Amino acid sequence: MPHIDAPVAYEPLDWYPHLGPADADIWRAFVERNPGRFMRVWYDFHVGDADEEAPIAAANVQAAWVDLTRWRCDVIAEDVEKIYVIEIKPHANAKAIGQALSYAHLFVSEHAPSKPVVPVVLTDLAISTTRKCAASCGVEIWEM
């Protein structure tokens, strides 16, 4: 599924780039319950370095390798005061916290935004250990 390089309006869509069905359901519920929350969003936002040479010689892999080796933020969302790097994860765990932190770090280092950047995990369920660890790392947990 293609990523969206340009910002789009924050509104429910028929499909969301890079989001699987469970992730899309969580995001759609968030958008519907929080109308007007963001000014704009980006989906499938690439961060990180691309590897130039594929270890596999197949032409189809080689052609897509640069795109495939960059990391992808589920959602970048902007409001008046902040930018949110959002990792959407059903039953959030330590992996989701690490992804949100890593993506936010790369976003800041590559784009030097003028607004504060907040790493977020959007989930349907986060147990107390997940919430405690996220808070200690500066990652916000948003449960639907």
JOWO-V642183 format. One record per residue. RES is the residue in three letters. SS is DSSP state (hx for helix, st for strand, lp for the rest). PHI is phi in whole degrees, 0 to 359 (999 if undefined). Layout:
BEGIN
res:RES ss:SS phi:PHI
res:RES ss:SS phi:PHI
END
This chain:
BEGIN
res:MET ss:lp phi:999
res:PRO ss:lp phi:288
res:HIS ss:lp phi:272
res:ILE ss:lp phi:249
res:ASP ss:lp phi:284
res:ALA ss:lp phi:259
res:PRO ss:lp phi:294
res:VAL ss:st phi:232
res:ALA ss:lp phi:296
res:TYR ss:lp phi:277
res:GLU ss:lp phi:199
res:PRO ss:lp phi:298
res:LEU ss:lp phi:239
res:ASP ss:lp phi:289
res:TRP ss:lp phi:211
res:TYR ss:lp phi:234
res:PRO ss:lp phi:304
res:HIS ss:lp phi:76
res:LEU ss:lp phi:268
res:GLY ss:lp phi:287
res:PRO ss:hx phi:302
res:ALA ss:hx phi:293
res:ASP ss:hx phi:297
res:ALA ss:hx phi:298
res:ASP ss:hx phi:297
res:ILE ss:hx phi:295
res:TRP ss:hx phi:295
res:ARG ss:hx phi:301
res:ALA ss:hx phi:298
res:PHE ss:hx phi:297
res:VAL ss:hx phi:298
res:GLU ss:hx phi:293
res:ARG ss:hx phi:274
res:ASN ss:lp phi:230
res:PRO ss:lp phi:298
res:GLY ss:lp phi:76
res:ARG ss:lp phi:297
res:PHE ss:lp phi:237
res:MET ss:lp phi:283
res:ARG ss:st phi:199
res:VAL ss:st phi:220
res:TRP ss:st phi:234
res:TYR ss:st phi:246
res:ASP ss:st phi:54
res:PHE ss:st phi:278
res:HIS ss:st phi:280
res:VAL ss:st phi:221
res:GLY ss:lp phi:89
res:ASP ss:lp phi:278
res:ALA ss:lp phi:259
res:ASP ss:lp phi:280
res:GLU ss:lp phi:278
res:GLU ss:lp phi:245
res:ALA ss:lp phi:280
res:PRO ss:lp phi:286
res:ILE ss:lp phi:250
res:ALA ss:lp phi:276
res:ALA ss:lp phi:303
res:ALA ss:hx phi:300
res:ASN ss:hx phi:293
res:VAL ss:hx phi:288
res:GLN ss:hx phi:302
res:ALA ss:hx phi:295
res:ALA ss:hx phi:261
res:TRP ss:hx phi:303
res:VAL ss:hx phi:302
res:ASP ss:hx phi:292
res:LEU ss:hx phi:290
res:THR ss:lp phi:270
res:ARG ss:lp phi:274
res:TRP ss:st phi:284
res:ARG ss:st phi:230
res:CYS ss:st phi:280
res:ASP ss:st phi:300
res:VAL ss:st phi:216
res:ILE ss:st phi:249
res:ALA ss:st phi:233
res:GLU ss:st phi:235
res:ASP ss:lp phi:243
res:VAL ss:lp phi:296
res:GLU ss:lp phi:256
res:LYS ss:st phi:218
res:ILE ss:st phi:243
res:TYR ss:st phi:245
res:VAL ss:st phi:261
res:ILE ss:st phi:249
res:GLU ss:st phi:259
res:ILE ss:st phi:260
res:LYS ss:lp phi:211
res:PRO ss:lp phi:300
res:HIS ss:lp phi:50
res:ALA ss:st phi:305
res:ASN ss:lp phi:215
res:ALA ss:hx phi:300
res:LYS ss:hx phi:301
res:ALA ss:hx phi:296
res:ILE ss:hx phi:298
res:GLY ss:hx phi:298
res:GLN ss:hx phi:296
res:ALA ss:hx phi:300
res:LEU ss:hx phi:296
res:SER ss:hx phi:295
res:TYR ss:hx phi:297
res:ALA ss:hx phi:296
res:HIS ss:hx phi:300
res:LEU ss:hx phi:296
res:PHE ss:hx phi:301
res:VAL ss:hx phi:296
res:SER ss:hx phi:291
res:GLU ss:hx phi:269
res:HIS ss:hx phi:241
res:ALA ss:lp phi:41
res:PRO ss:lp phi:293
res:SER ss:lp phi:277
res:LYS ss:lp phi:256
res:PRO ss:st phi:299
res:VAL ss:st phi:249
res:VAL ss:st phi:244
res:PRO ss:st phi:283
res:VAL ss:st phi:226
res:VAL ss:st phi:248
res:LEU ss:st phi:258
res:THR ss:st phi:213
res:ASP ss:lp phi:267
res:LEU ss:lp phi:202
res:ALA ss:st phi:226
res:ILE ss:lp phi:285
res:SER ss:hx phi:300
res:THR ss:hx phi:297
res:THR ss:hx phi:298
res:ARG ss:hx phi:297
res:LYS ss:hx phi:297
res:CYS ss:hx phi:295
res:ALA ss:hx phi:299
res:ALA ss:hx phi:299
res:SER ss:hx phi:291
res:CYS ss:hx phi:261
res:GLY ss:lp phi:81
res:VAL ss:lp phi:259
res:GLU ss:st phi:277
res:ILE ss:st phi:252
res:TRP ss:st phi:246
res:GLU ss:st phi:260
res:MET ss:lp phi:261
END
